[in-house]
Amino acid sequence: MKKNKAVFIIPTLQGNGAERFVLNIYNGLTELKNYECHIICFEDRIEYQVPDELNLHIVKLPKIKGIKALFKRKYQAQFAEKYIQNNIGTPDLILSNLTEADKITRYFNLPNVYHVIHSTTSIEHLKSRTGFKRYLAKRKLESIYSKHDRVCVSKGAAEDLNINFSLPGSNHVIYNPVNVCEIKALSQQSASPFADDNYLIHIGKFNDAKRHDRLIRAYHLANISKKLVLVGKGPKEQQARSLVSKLGLQDKVVFAGHQQNPYPTLAASQGLILSSDYEGLSYVILEALALNVPAISTDCNSGPREILPASALSQLDDQSLAKKIIQLSNTPHDFQLSLGAQFLTDHAIEQYSKLA
């Protein structure tokens, strides 16, 4: 039986939500038996434990110099397409993930190319720009996403594209799924290094979107006895450390770094806190619910409000989040929720298989 070929393109396999999404959908389609899946990364930066049998291709894009550098992405796209055709064959489905990959795949002429939109595009790319710079950035994004259809990981992410950009084609909505059985198995592989402590947890990259500054200030205002464990790394980590020191929280806030398998730490926690300004969907909330971990979040523009009830959401300010943290600490069972069927892997795999 001839198998359908699916190719996932992503810059790296570092430890973030889009990368987890790629591995999850890769595994789900592969289990259908009629799919042969491949992952293409442009850099050899792998932070996940990947099995030896994974069809992983490190395709280092050529450096384009001289006058051709004006069309660098187009030449790199031609290089990547040639690699795919020579080493994989003509795919039935190509899923491009994250902007740096999308800048390349926008030029692809292969069939069934989709850009997977993992975030709230207008906030991520336009929030800090005004006037003519905002106009130019918007036009650039429209040029990237105009040739191929988009798959948005939440209704909010799709609505953002519809409202803020003029794009032909369709914005499909397929929720990021979570593999409950796999996550539960991973959560039992080892003990949490913080198992002896009562703690709340935040998992995410230290960047502008995640707003660790809001989280730390709200935690300080909440003045609870439970510790706060921060899993992840990123460019804003030092600022977060400085704020912890300034507020005298060194004995209560734990910087746990990146963990290849964060699920034992998540499962042993008393609750998850998300403090973001914006999200695509928020994979980590789904993972928490899969492990029966209570969760609260800021009510940012998209994502959490499609997973959690209003009672588990706070406004985007320190005081509101602090009140939710107190509630989470005192009555965690109020925030223990079941995972909706629309967030399960089987549901998403069925939808993605229809795109081929």
HUKA-V506749 format. One record per residue. NEAR is the number of other ideal C-beta (glycine too) atoms within 12 Angstrom. Layout:
# HUKA-V506749
near: <NEAR;NEAR>
This chain:
# HUKA-V506749
near: <8;10;21;28;29;40;46;46;48;44;33;28;34;28;29;36;39;40;35;43;42;43;41;41;44;39;31;33;40;29;19;24;13;18;30;25;40;35;42;41;37;32;20;16;19;23;25;31;19;21;14;7;12;23;29;29;25;24;31;18;29;21;12;19;11;10;9;16;14;11;15;21;29;25;23;30;35;24;26;40;31;20;28;34;20;13;19;30;19;24;37;29;37;44;47;45;45;36;27;24;41;40;28;39;43;32;27;37;20;29;21;27;39;42;43;47;48;42;47;36;42;28;28;31;32;26;23;15;19;12;11;10;15;18;14;16;25;26;20;23;32;25;22;33;37;21;25;37;29;40;41;37;50;41;26;35;41;33;23;37;41;22;18;26;31;15;29;15;20;19;31;27;29;38;42;47;36;41;33;28;19;26;35;22;17;28;29;18;19;18;15;30;20;28;18;10;23;21;35;47;47;48;46;42;33;33;25;25;38;39;34;41;33;36;45;40;28;40;43;27;23;33;19;29;18;27;30;44;36;43;42;35;27;26;15;26;27;16;20;37;24;19;29;28;18;16;25;13;28;18;13;26;34;30;31;30;22;25;29;22;28;43;36;29;41;44;33;32;42;37;45;50;54;50;48;44;33;37;46;46;47;51;45;44;47;46;43;48;36;35;38;26;40;34;46;49;52;39;32;39;33;41;43;41;28;33;43;38;20;15;20;34;33;38;20;27;20;26;18;24;40;29;24;45;45;28;26;42;31;20;18;30;15;20;35;23;29;16;29;20;15;24;35;27;37;24;24;35;30;21;27;39;28;19;30;28>
